[in-house]
Each structure stands twice: as structure tokens, then as C-alpha cells.
Amino acid sequence: MPPTTVTNVSNLTKETIADLYFASLKTPEMRESHSLIYPGGANRVPSPSTHDVGLDFKGWYGGLQSLAQSIDPGCALPGLKEMAGYINQNFDRAKDAIAA
């Protein structure tokens, strides 16, 4: 389960970041921010591909990186390629979160 409060963004691991992303996918209030997977914020894409999830994650992660830099300038989060690869390896978790 991802943390409900992040107290130090430089301590975020790829596993914690992935947990936050998957939680965001299944939270009804957050669905409208995942416009590639939930067009219009309500109905999900019937069968999202790894490509769909990858594009969605890249936009989501860009927002997280921007927020992290505004909280703690210079913090070093895992790189986009590393994180995108980790999300792709855990595609079944993304599909389960989307289906929830």
C-alpha cells in the first residue's frame, strides 16, 4: 500500500512510485487525470495495452517529477526509462488497478 503522506520526496523508491501510480489508476477521483486510459474521466479503455499504460505513466510521472522538484529542488528520483520499464514489468498490476 502506498504511503498516504510523503514526507521526503528524495526517499521515494521505484516501488513506492509504482504503488502511487497504481493507486491513482484505481482511485475514482483521480481517473480524470488519466485521460489516455479513462477518456472523459469515467469509462476506461476496454483493454489498455502496454503502450497505453506507458504513455499514461510518462505523463503522470512528469507531473510527479515536477511536484517533487518544487518540494525539494535537486532531489533525484529514478529516471523515466527505469520507471517506465518497471511499470511495464508490472503491467498486470496496472490492468488490475484499471479494472477495479
N, C-alpha and C positions, 0 to 999 in steps of 0.2 A: 504494500500500500504506500503510495507516495506521501510525502510529508504534507501537512495542511499549511504549515508555515515554513518558509525558507529563511533561515537566519543568516546564512553566509553563502552567497552565490558561488564563491570560488571553491566551495566544498561539494558542489553538485557533480556526481559521477554520471557516467553514461547510463547506468542502470536506473538511477533516480530520475534523470531527464526523460528516459523512455517511459518510466512509470507515470510521470506527469503528463506526457503526451497521450498515453493510452487512456488515462483517467479523463483527459479533456475530450477524447473521442466519444466516450460513453456518457458524458455529463450533458443532459438535455439543454441546460443553459449555455453551454459552450458550443453546441453544434453549429450555430450560425457562423462561427468563426472558421469552420472547416468547410468552406464553400465548394471545394472540389469533391468532397465526399457527401456533404449534405446540401445539395443545391436548394436555395431558398430557406435553409435552416431547419427544415422539418424532415423531408423524405431523403433517405440515404440512397446512394448509388446502389442498384441491386446487387452487384457483385464487383466491388472495387478490386482493381488489380494492384500488383506491387508498384506499378508505375503511378497509379492514382495516389496511393498512400505515400509514395516517395515524394511526389510533387507537393502534396498537402503538408508533409512533415517539413520539407525545406522552408516553406512559408512560415509555418508555426515556429520552427527553430530560429529563423531570422528574427522574429519578434522576441523570442526568449533571449537571444544574444543581445539584442538592443536594450531590453529591460535590464539584463544583468550588467551591461556596461554603464547604464545610468545609475545603478545602485552602487556598483563597485568598479570604477574605471580601472581598466587594465587587468581585470580578472581573466583567467584563462579557462574557458570551457573547452570540452572536447571539440575537435574540428568537425565541420559539416560532413565530410566524407566518412569519417569514423562513425559519426552518429547515424548517418543515412544507412550505412552498412549494417549497423546494429539493429535499426528498425526493420530493415529488410530481413535479417536473420530471424526476427521475431514477428514476422508477418501474421502468423496465426493469432498472436495476441491482439494485433490491430484488428483483424477480422472479427474476433470475439468481442472486442470493445465496440466496434461499429454495429454489430448485431444486437448488442444489449439494449 
